[in-house]
Amino acid sequence: MKDAVFHLKCTRKNLSSIYKCFLPSSPFKLKSIHTNSINIGKPLQFSIHKDDPLAPQLVSILQTCTDPCSLSQGRQVHAQMVVSGIGYNGNLGTKLLGMYILCGGFLDAKNMFYQLQLWCSEPWNWMIRGFTMMGQFDFTLLLYFKMLGCGTLPDKYTFPYVIKACGGLNSVALGRVVHDKIQAMGFELDVFVGSSLIKLYSESGCICDARYLFDRMPRKDGVLWNVMLNGYVKNGDRGNAIGLFMEMRKTETYPNSVTFACVLSACASEMLSNFGSQLHGLVICCGLEMDSPVANTLLAMYAKCGHLFDARKLFDMMPKTDLVTWNGMISGYVQNGFMDEASCLFHEMIPAGMKPDTITFSSFLPLLSEGATIRQAMEIHCYIIRNGVSWDVFLKSALIDIYCKCRDVEMACKIFNERTPVDVVVCTAMISGYVLNGMNNNALEIFRWLVQERMRPNSVTLASVLPACAGLATLKLGKELHGHILKNGHGGSCFVGSAIMDMYAKCGRLDLAHQTFMGISNRDVISWNSMITSCTQNGKPEEAIDLFRQMGMGGTKYDCVSISAALSACANLPALLYGKEIHAFMMKGAFRSDLFTESALIDMYSKCGNLELARHVFDMMEEKNEVSWNSIIAAYGNHGRLKDSLNMFHEMLEDGIQPDHVTFLAIISACGHAGKVDEGLHFFHYMTEELGIMARMEHYACMVDLFGRAGRLNGAFEMINSMPFSPDAGVWGTLLGACRLHGNVELAEVASKNLFELDPQNSGYYVLLSNVHANAGQWESVLKIRSLMKERGVQKIPGYSWIDVNNTTHMFVAADRSHPQSSQIYLLLKNLLLELKKEGYVPQLYLQMHPQTIGLQQPEKG
């Protein structure tokens, strides 16, 4: 009660300035509504002519004036009343007020209201109805409480609009105050008042209150059943919705089109296609199969349940289709991955006389997102502007998404900044677009802006912004976001949890990623895949394989991502035997013809040294895509078989498969391994100039490696200077490695200067530069580098390697003695070194040769 009163006080305070425009302009103009300023019982202005023969005719005419087109006719009737001296009291004045409300002449209605005797509820009801129709819910409630203050008792026609106003203000507290009055007056069980209360409670999330009141209603008509059914559906309680429908079937109330539309939507959400088919039969029995809302909901139900044949059959059988029908069919095709069919249907719309709307484009645009060209995006954008398609947040976010995927972030920003609605959905699309294009700082700026604008980020927003933290390796900011997520109750979501794990893993904190993983109570396949992939990418293949086993034992079904991640771990270990076990599992299950898992299998066999099995898997594939071809091209390239790699490339072209950026990455890498610089340069130019594929960061790193391996360091440096974007640590690190190999101190200094800015905590770069200077005999520089490492707290991470012997993986770390056979291993190494020295091998112990460096550097091992 206190909350309701407070809400009302705030409402009245905020509306004091607005209220003035609704004050009467007649001789009864008032500064505010007060009890003594409203005519409760005194006759006003005109005398009463109960027996006037003209009155019944005027009432009859007024009853036909029910829309804005009839307003001028209604005013003529009013003028006739004034000329004839007919009074406003009695039925005629109220009818005149009702006419103005229904015809939208609200200022006339306001003036009329103040000229009536207000001892009965009917004039108040019309004004309350008028305010509600205009969406002025605050005024509705102010007038209702003023009505009570004037001593006029509301009736059962007053409360439905007052309750609707409470719903419009999202105020259940005020609704309960009104409910108390309804109970006191005995209207609670009236079918109209009761259904209004049930609707208020159900739409406000108080579904238990709604059901309690519903069960108390002595008489339930179709409207009441439909209100309760719709309440369950809107609250996501589809099970109770279907249960209530079954109860309804036992009564004498027959379901109508609204009932079927409601229950069918529940079947679509729960994928209850069998029950939906039974309902379809009942719809036909009731003769409603051609009713547009029912047919459209049936079509949507079949589409969402994956029964596209039935959905299309229903679509083709409908004698009259509307825009909702076309949108439902297109959306069904898109959601089920039938992009070609969706595209064909979209292009059939306009010749069929259907004009695409916001919903059409919001459904259609996602199917273009993956393979769209910038021209396609702009054509659709132009159509939307040219045909005046109304903008909403869904269309805006879909356009932002397609432009970002076409790499036109500037146009996406223009759409975002246009004077059209912006909500959390649009912000999420912009954040995702920035992250996709590597603009992580911009993504974080949008996130900060939406928080400042008091928008509440949802789980999708949070899962979209976390990769920006991962991309910038900003662990501190990532932890802050994690805290925000936990504080706002999103921590239990598998979707968000997976994004948190990925962020921690990419920031180098696999321990925190694992801790987050363990904190997710109901782990789904996405969270398992994220953790397995994180372990694989962070050099923990054994843990990845162990998690893969746990996932299967825990009852979570593997998908193609799980299999691919596990095979990648086997490739990194390498663990050929376990890889073969996964291969056998694939052959038994649904993954024997999965393109992505088979491609991962090729990569696994190749990295485990078994190129023959990799080729066998490739040859046995029923269908091949660019991923499959890229895998076998890379396999031959990594084994130094450039000729075979190029042969596969030409076969790929002959097979009609278009090469992508990954294809050329594999070929350039193969050229680098074979020392064929000119061939690698040729394929780089062929990719960028002839095919129009934009070179990415990894292509430039590969080209730098190509030049560096061949000793053409100036060419590598020129390639870096020609890059259209700033080189990352990977590119400069490749150049530094080449400088170490060929002893180029000058370029090593340039590369390391950039590396120490980009990745100051990576010990490998300091060690490489130190070795370059040591090889050149520049001991002072060596000491400076080692001192710099100490100042910055950079610690050398020991290298490690492993080998699989008799199905057991053995791991070795530099200077480690934890292996059970370490004494025998070191003895064998010592004997091998002695044999090497006999053959003339002289170890290069750079730092030990200078007295000032003794103790600072041990020979690099591992």
Buried (B, 14 or more C-beta within 10 A) or exposed (E): EEEBEEBBEEBBEEBEEEBEEBBBEEEBEEEEBEEEBBBEEEEBEBEBBEEBEEBEEBBEBBEEBBEEEBBEBBBEBBEBBEEEEBBBBBEBBBBBBBBBBBBBBBEBBBBBBBBBBBEBBBBBBBBBBBBBBEEBBBBBBBBBBBBEEBEBEBBBBBBBBBBBBBBBBEBBBBBBBBBEBBEEBEBBBBBBBBBBBBBBBBBBEBBEBBBEBBEEBEEBEBBBBBBBBBBBBBBEBBEBBBEBBEEBEEEEBEBBBBBBBBBBBBBBBBEBBEBBBEBBEEBEEBEBBEBBBBBBBBBBBBBBBBBBEBBBEBBEEBEEBBBBBBBBBBBBBBBBEBBEBBBEBBEEBEEEEBEBBBBBBBBBBBBBBEEBEBEBBBEBBEEBEEEEBEBBBBBBBBBBBBBBBBEBBEBBBEBBEEEBEBBBBBBBBBBBBBBBBBBBEBBBBBBEEBBEEEBEBBBBBBBBBBBBBBBBBBBEBBBEBBEEBEEEEBBBBBBBBBBBBBBBBBBEBBEBBBEBBEEBEEBBBBBBBBBBBBBBBBEBBBBBBBBBEEBBEEEBEBBBBBBBBBBBBBBBBBBBBBBBEBBEBBEEEEBBEBBBBBBBBBBBBBBBEBBEBBBEBBEEBEEBEBBBBBBBBBBBBBBEBBEBBBEBBEBBEEEEBEBBBBBBBBBBBBBBBBBBBEBBBBBBEBBBEEEEBEBBBBBBBBBBBBBBBBBBBEBBBEBBEEBEEEBBBBBBBBBBBBBBBBEBBEBBBBBBEBBBEBBEEBBBBBBBBBBBBBBBEBBEBBBEBBEBBEEEEBEBEEEEEBEBEEEEBBEBBBEEEEBEEEEEBEEEEEEEEEEEEEEEEEEEEBBBEBEEBEEBBEEBEE
